[in-house]
């Protein structure tokens, strides 16, 4: 099974962070340092994302990705761990807890995908445009992102707080999407699917959505009946699709509370 690019830092109980589609492990920079004082923090790049190459023909559905990440944790010698994931990574985290409940101590889902009654049967109409823009502007991004107009174009739809984003955060995000050869395969891997696994009540689960999530809106993509019945459900104010960017301190507190680490 494919190995994943990874980074392990900090000390304490293991905490695995799983990024979303078209993203990379760099997406966790706003919270990583805050978590390292209480956790051994592990980040991975999913196949075709970040520094992990895409292998043509590899299964990219959330369950298969969960198996790949579980294998990586075994290769690292980490048998049990806490989990947090964003977007597709949140769905992968739920799949991991459902597939290997004996290994997962807690799950914090940040705007997790897969919580919909009616699965998507086609990609978002704007999917191709977003990916095209990222790929074609990568070389210009280091200069362009110094200007507010460029940052607004790239991030206003993701976050109500895009004006507060650092230059580094924006550049990392554009580079991650531009390099993500696994973007379309991951999209196609979600089609006609939703999370339908079962997670034991013994595993604490927290689901967090932002009140301004335009990527996975409440009207169609935040169905509580799909989530584990015992999950704690929280809505963060003034927060979009990447809560770890908009509300990093609140995300850290939620992960610590879910993991029962203080």
For each residue, the residues with C-beta under 8 A, 3 or more apart:
1: 67 68 71
2: 47 52 55 58 68
3: 52 72 75
4: 44 45 46 47 52 68 69 72
5: 25 44 45 50 51 52
6: 25 42 43 44 45 72 76
7: 25 42 43
8: 40 41 42 76
9: 32 36 40 41
10: 35 36 37 38 39 40 41
11: 36 39 40
12: 15 37 38 39 40 261
13: 38 39 40 81 82 105 259 261
14: 39 40 42 78 80 81 82
15: 12 35 39 40 41 42 81 82 83 84 255 259
16: 42 43 44 69 73 78 81 82 83 84 93
17: 25 28 32 41 42 43 84 85 89
18: 44 46 69 83 84 85 86 89 90 92 93
19: 23 24 25 27 28 43 45 46 49 50 85 86 87 89
20: 23 27 85 86 87 88 89 90 113 242
21: 49 87 88 113 180 183 186 187 190
22: 49 130 131 134 176 177 180 183 186
23: 19 20 26 27 49 86 87 89 173 176 177 180
24: 19 27 45 49 50 51 172 175 176 179 180
25: 5 6 7 17 19 28 43 44 45 50
26: 23 29 50 172 173 176
27: 19 20 23 24 86 172 173 176 242 244 245
28: 17 19 25 31 32 41 43 244
29: 26 32 33 168 169 172
30: 169 244 245 248
31: 28 34 35 244 248 251 252
32: 9 17 28 29 35 36 41 43
33: 29 36
34: 31 37 248 249 252
35: 10 15 31 32 38 39 41 252 255
36: 9 10 11 32 33 39 41
37: 10 12 34
38: 10 12 13 35 256 261
39: 10 11 12 13 14 15 35 36 82 259 261
40: 8 9 10 11 12 13 14 15
41: 8 9 10 15 17 28 32 35 36
42: 6 7 8 14 15 16 17 73 76 78 81
43: 6 7 16 17 19 25 28 32
44: 4 5 6 16 18 25 52 69 72
45: 4 5 6 19 24 25 49 50 51 52
46: 4 18 19 49 50 52 65 68 69 88 89 92 182 186
47: 2 4 52 53 54 55 58 60 65 68 182
48: 52 53 54 60 180 181 182 183 185 186
49: 19 21 22 23 24 45 46 52 176 179 180 182 183 186
50: 5 19 24 25 26 45 46 176 179
51: 5 24 45
52: 2 3 4 5 44 45 46 47 48 49
53: 47 48 181
54: 47 48 58 181 182 185
55: 2 47 58
56:
57:
58: 2 47 54 55 64 185
59: 64 189
60: 47 48 64 65 182 185 186 188 189
61: 64 65 189 190 193
62: 65 66 88 91 92 95 113 114 189 190 193 195
63: 66 67 95 99
64: 58 59 60 61 67 68 189
65: 46 47 60 61 62 68 69 88 92 95 186 189
66: 62 63 69 70 92 93 95 96 99
67: 1 63 64 70 71 99
68: 1 2 4 46 47 64 65 71 72
69: 4 16 18 44 46 65 66 72 73 92 96
70: 66 67 73 74 96 99 100 103
71: 1 67 68 74 75
72: 3 4 6 44 68 69 75 76
73: 16 42 69 70 76 78 79 81 103
74: 70 71 77 78 79
75: 3 71 72
76: 6 8 42 72 73
77: 74
78: 14 16 42 73 74 81
79: 73 74 103
80: 14 102 103 104 105
81: 13 14 15 16 42 73 78 103 104 105
82: 13 14 15 16 39 104 105 106 107 108 255 258 259 261
83: 15 16 18 93 96 97 104 105 106 107 108
84: 15 16 17 18 93 107 108 109 110 251 255
85: 17 18 19 20 88 89 90 91 92 93 94 107 108 109 110 112
86: 18 19 20 23 27 89 90 110 111 112 242 243 244
87: 19 20 21 23 90 91 110 111 112 113 215 216 241 242
88: 20 21 46 62 65 85 91 92 113 186 190
89: 17 18 19 20 23 46 85 86 92 93 112
90: 18 20 85 86 87 93 94 109 110 111 112 113 114
91: 62 85 87 88 94 95 109 112 113 114 190 195
92: 18 46 62 65 66 69 85 88 89 95 96
93: 16 18 66 83 84 85 89 90 96 97 107 108 109 112
94: 85 90 91 97 98 107 109 112 114 195 197 199 205 228
95: 62 63 65 66 91 92 98 99 195 197
96: 66 69 70 83 92 93 99 100 103 104
97: 83 93 94 100 101 104 107 197 199 203 205
98: 94 95 101 195 197 198 199
99: 63 66 67 70 95 96 197
100: 70 96 97 103 104
101: 97 98 104 199 200 202 203
102: 80
103: 70 73 79 80 81 96 100
104: 80 81 82 83 96 97 100 101 107 203
105: 13 80 81 82 83 203 259
106: 82 83 203 204 205 206 258 259 260
107: 82 83 84 85 93 94 97 104 199 203 204 205 206 258
108: 82 83 84 85 93 205 206 208 251 254 255 258 259
109: 84 85 90 91 93 94 112 205 206 207 208 227
110: 84 85 86 87 90 208 242 243 244 251
111: 86 87 90 208 209 210 213 215 216 241 242 243
112: 85 86 87 89 90 91 93 94 109 115 195 207
113: 20 21 62 87 88 90 91 190 216 221
114: 62 90 91 94 190 193 194 195 226
115: 112 194 195 207 216 221 222 223 224 226 227
116: 119 120 194 220 221 223 226
117: 194 223 225 226
118: 220
119: 116 190 191 192 193 194
120: 116 123 124 190 191 192
121: 191 192
122: 191
123: 120 127 128 184 187 188 191
124: 120 127
125:
126: 129 130
127: 123 124 130 131 184 187
128: 123 131 132
129: 126 132 133
130: 22 126 127 133 134 177
131: 22 127 128 134 135 177 180 183 184
132: 128 129 135 136
133: 129 130 136 137
134: 22 130 131 137 138 174 177 178
135: 131 132 138 178
136: 132 133
137: 133 134 140 141 144 174 178
138: 134 135 141 174 175 178 179
139: 142
140: 137 143 144
141: 137 138 144 145 150 170 171 174 175 178
142: 139 145 171
143: 140 146
144: 137 140 141 147 150
145: 141 142 150 151 154 167 170 171 174
146: 143 150 167
147: 144 150 151
148: 151 152 163
149: 152 153
150: 141 144 145 146 147 153 154
151: 145 147 148 154 155 162 163 165 170
152: 148 149 155 156 162 163
153: 149 150 156
154: 145 150 151 170 173 174
155: 151 152 158 159 162 165 170 173
156: 152 153 159 162
157: 214 215
158: 155 162 214 215 240 241 242 245
159: 155 156 162 165 212 239 240 241 242 245 246
160: 212 238 239 240 246
161: 164 165 238 239 240 245 246
162: 151 152 155 156 158 159 165
163: 148 151 152
164: 161
165: 151 155 159 161 162 169 170 245
166: 169 170
167: 145 146 170 171
168: 29 171 172
169: 29 30 165 166 172 173 245
170: 141 145 151 154 155 165 166 167 173 174
171: 141 142 145 167 168 174 175
172: 24 26 27 29 168 169 175 176
173: 23 26 27 154 155 169 170 176 177
174: 134 137 138 141 145 154 170 171 177 178
175: 24 138 141 171 172 178 179
176: 22 23 24 26 27 49 50 172 173 179 180
177: 22 23 130 131 134 173 174 180 183
178: 134 135 137 138 141 174 175
179: 24 49 50 138 175 176
180: 21 22 23 24 48 49 131 176 177 183
181: 48 53 54
182: 46 47 48 49 54 60 185 186
183: 21 22 48 49 131 177 180 186 187
184: 123 127 131 187 188
185: 48 54 58 60 182 188 189
186: 21 22 46 48 49 60 65 88 182 183 189 190
187: 21 123 127 183 184 190 191
188: 60 123 184 185 191
189: 59 60 61 62 64 65 185 186 193
190: 21 61 62 88 91 113 114 119 120 186 187 193
191: 119 120 121 122 123 187 188
192: 119 120 121
193: 61 62 114 119 189 190
194: 114 115 116 117 119 226
195: 62 91 94 95 98 112 114 115 226 227
196: 226
197: 94 95 97 98 99
198: 98 228
199: 94 97 98 101 107 203 205 228
200: 101 203
201: 228 229 230
202: 101
203: 97 101 104 105 106 107 199 200
204: 106 107 232 258 259 260
205: 94 97 106 107 108 109 199 227 228 230 231 232 258
206: 106 107 108 109 231 232 233 234 254 257 258
207: 109 112 115 227 231 232 233 234
208: 108 109 110 111 234 235 236 243 251 254
209: 111 213 216 218 222 234 235 236 243
210: 111 213 235 236 238 239 240 241 243 246 247
211: 235 236 237 238 239
212: 159 160 238 239 240
213: 111 209 210 216 217 218 221 222 239 240 241
214: 157 158 217 240 241
215: 87 111 157 158 240 241
216: 87 111 113 115 209 213 220 221 222 241
217: 213 214 220 221 222
218: 209 213 221 222
219:
220: 116 118 216 217
221: 113 115 116 213 216 217 218
222: 115 209 213 216 217 218
223: 115 116 117 226 227
224: 115 227 233
225: 117
226: 114 115 116 117 194 195 196 223
227: 109 115 195 205 207 223 224 231 233
228: 94 198 199 201 205 231
229: 201
230: 201 205
231: 205 206 207 227 228
232: 204 205 206 207 258
233: 206 207 224 227
234: 206 207 208 209 254
235: 208 209 210 211
236: 208 209 210 211 239 243 246 247 250
237: 211
238: 160 161 210 211 212 246 247
239: 159 160 161 210 211 212 213 236 243 246 247
240: 158 159 160 161 210 212 213 214 215 243 245 246
241: 87 111 158 159 210 213 214 215 216
242: 20 27 86 87 110 111 158 159 245 246
243: 86 110 111 208 209 210 236 239 240 246 247 250 251
244: 27 28 30 31 86 110 247 248 251
245: 27 30 158 159 161 165 169 240 242 248
246: 159 160 161 210 236 238 239 240 242 243
247: 210 236 238 239 243 244 250 251
248: 30 31 34 244 245 251 252
249: 34 252 253
250: 236 243 247 253 254
251: 31 84 108 110 208 243 244 247 248 254 255
252: 31 34 35 248 249 255 256
253: 249 250 256 257
254: 108 206 208 234 250 251 257 258
255: 15 35 82 84 108 251 252 258 259
256: 38 252 253 259 261 262
257: 206 253 254 260 262
258: 82 106 107 108 204 205 206 232 254 255
259: 13 15 39 82 105 106 108 204 255 256
260: 106 204 257
261: 12 13 38 39 82 256
262: 256 257
